């Protein structure tokens, strides 16, 4: 079956109720607007957000194991160093967000877009990307070890130093990306790479094969 390359858009109502203060384990937040919400460093597990909007919301350093997001818009928010292991994202759109150091290892992303986001030093180990598009993002130093990237597309992204060891790459797409210093190049079998990216990829491959490139 041919994989979709365009994620389904989130469905979020125009009219939303203001978010309730605080966050507790097993909370269910539906049709809420987290406008400027301060959730820095909170701990809450098995929380679910459905048809919510986050604008300039701060979740930096939050610990949210097994969190579930469905049909959400996230704009100009700070999720840096958030830990959301084994979480789920379905039909989400991130725009202009800071997510440095986010840990989403073991999670599922389905129908998700990241646009102009800072997603460097993130941990996606053992996660699955199903119809996910990252455009104009800084992913320097991101860790995709053992990640299923068959449904991922990277466009105009900085992947300097990103790690792909044991990743599943068949069908993953890369276009106009910075690939200097990437690790795990031998896992790239079946990836689809734009001709403009071949030079950077060739240096990574040469390094993996022990080839020294010099003038």
C-alpha positions in Angstrom: 0.0 0.0 0.0 1.3 3.4 -0.9 1.9 5.7 2.1 0.2 9.1 2.3 2.7 12.0 2.3 0.3 14.7 3.4 -0.8 14.6 7.0 -4.5 15.0 7.8 -5.1 18.4 9.4 -6.3 18.7 13.0 -9.9 19.5 13.6 -10.1 22.2 16.2 -13.3 24.3 16.8 -13.1 28.1 16.5 -14.7 28.5 19.9 -12.8 27.0 22.8 -13.2 27.2 26.6 -10.3 28.6 28.5 -7.9 26.0 29.9 -8.4 25.0 33.5 -5.5 25.9 35.9 -2.9 23.2 36.6 -2.5 19.7 35.3 -3.1 16.4 37.1 -2.6 12.7 36.2 -5.4 11.1 34.1 -6.9 14.6 33.3 -8.9 14.8 30.1 -8.9 18.2 28.5 -11.3 18.7 25.5 -11.9 21.8 23.4 -9.7 24.0 25.7 -7.5 27.0 24.8 -4.1 27.0 26.5 -3.4 30.7 25.8 -0.1 31.6 27.5 -0.6 28.7 30.0 2.3 28.2 32.4 2.8 24.4 32.9 6.6 24.5 33.4 7.9 21.5 35.2 4.5 19.8 36.0 4.2 16.1 36.4 1.1 14.3 35.1 0.8 10.9 33.5 -1.9 9.5 31.2 -3.2 13.0 30.4 -5.2 13.4 27.3 -5.8 16.6 25.2 -8.5 16.5 22.5 -9.3 19.3 20.1 -7.2 21.8 22.0 -5.1 24.9 21.0 -1.8 25.9 22.6 -0.6 29.4 22.0 2.6 30.7 23.7 2.0 27.9 26.2 5.0 26.9 28.4 5.5 23.2 29.1 9.3 23.4 29.5 10.6 20.6 31.7 7.2 19.0 32.1 7.1 15.2 32.7 4.1 13.7 30.9 4.5 10.0 30.4 2.0 8.3 28.1 0.4 11.7 27.3 -2.1 11.6 24.4 -2.7 14.5 22.0 -5.5 14.4 19.3 -6.5 17.2 16.9 -4.5 20.0 18.5 -2.8 23.2 17.3 0.4 24.3 18.9 1.7 27.7 18.1 4.8 29.6 19.4 5.0 27.4 22.5 7.9 26.3 24.6 8.1 22.5 25.1 11.9 22.4 25.6 13.1 19.5 27.8 9.6 18.1 28.1 9.6 14.4 28.7 6.7 12.6 27.1 7.9 9.0 26.8 5.5 6.5 25.2 3.2 9.4 24.2 0.8 9.7 21.2 0.3 12.5 18.8 -2.5 12.2 16.2 -3.4 15.1 13.9 -1.2 17.8 15.4 0.2 21.0 13.8 3.2 22.6 15.5 4.2 26.1 14.3 7.2 28.2 15.5 7.7 26.2 18.6 10.8 25.6 20.7 11.2 22.0 21.6 14.9 21.6 22.3 15.6 18.5 24.3 12.1 17.1 24.0 12.0 13.3 24.8 9.3 11.4 22.9 11.0 8.1 22.8 8.8 5.1 22.3 6.0 7.3 21.1 3.6 7.4 18.1 3.3 10.3 15.7 0.5 10.1 13.1 -0.6 13.0 10.8 1.7 15.5 12.5 3.4 18.6 11.0 6.3 20.6 12.4 6.8 24.0 10.7 9.7 26.4 11.5 10.3 24.7 14.9 13.5 24.3 17.0 13.6 20.6 17.6 17.3 20.1 18.2 18.7 17.6 20.7 15.4 15.7 20.8 15.0 12.0 21.6 12.8 10.0 19.3 14.3 6.5 20.0 12.0 3.6 19.2 9.2 6.1 18.1 7.1 5.6 15.0 6.5 8.3 12.4 3.3 7.7 10.4 2.7 10.6 7.9 4.8 13.2 9.6 6.2 16.3 7.8 9.0 18.5 9.3 9.6 21.7 7.3 12.1 24.4 8.1 13.1 22.9 11.4 16.3 22.8 13.3 16.9 19.1 14.2 20.6 19.3 14.9 21.7 16.5 17.2 18.3 14.8 17.2 18.4 11.1 18.1 16.4 8.8 15.8 18.1 5.6 17.0 15.8 2.6 16.2 13.0 4.9 15.1 10.5 3.9 12.4 10.8 6.8 9.9 9.1 5.2 7.0 6.3 7.8 7.1 8.5 10.8 7.7 9.4 13.7 5.3 12.1 16.3 6.1 12.1 19.5 4.0 14.6 22.4 4.5 15.7 20.9 7.8 19.0 21.1 9.6 19.9 17.6 10.6 23.6 18.3 11.5 24.9 15.5 13.8 21.5 13.7 13.9 21.7 10.0 14.7 20.0 7.3 12.7 21.5 4.1 14.0 19.2 1.1 13.4 16.4 3.3 12.2 13.9 2.0 9.6 14.2 4.4 6.7 12.6 2.9 3.6 10.4 5.6 2.1 11.6 8.4 4.4 12.1 11.5 2.3 14.7 14.2 2.6 14.7 17.4 0.5 17.2 20.3 0.8 18.4 19.2 4.2 21.7 19.8 6.0 23.1 16.3 6.6 26.7 17.1 7.9 28.0 14.7 10.5 24.9 12.4 10.7 25.4 9.0 12.3 24.0 5.7 11.3 24.2 6.3 7.5 24.2 2.5 6.9 20.6 2.5 8.1 19.5 4.7 5.1 18.6 1.8 2.8 15.4 2.7 0.9 15.4 6.4 1.9 14.4 8.9 -0.8 16.9 11.8 -1.1 16.8 14.9 -3.2 19.7 15.3 -5.6 20.7 18.5 -3.7 21.3 16.5 -0.6 23.6 13.9 -2.1 26.9 15.8 -1.4 26.3 16.0 2.3 25.2 12.4 2.3 28.3 11.2 0.4 30.6 12.7 3.1 28.7 10.8 5.8 28.9 7.6 3.8 32.6 8.0 3.2 33.1 8.5 6.9 31.1 5.3 7.7 33.3 3.4 5.3 36.5 4.8 6.6 37.2 6.8 3.5 39.4 9.9 4.1 38.4 12.8 1.8 41.2 15.3 1.2 42.3 17.6 -1.6 
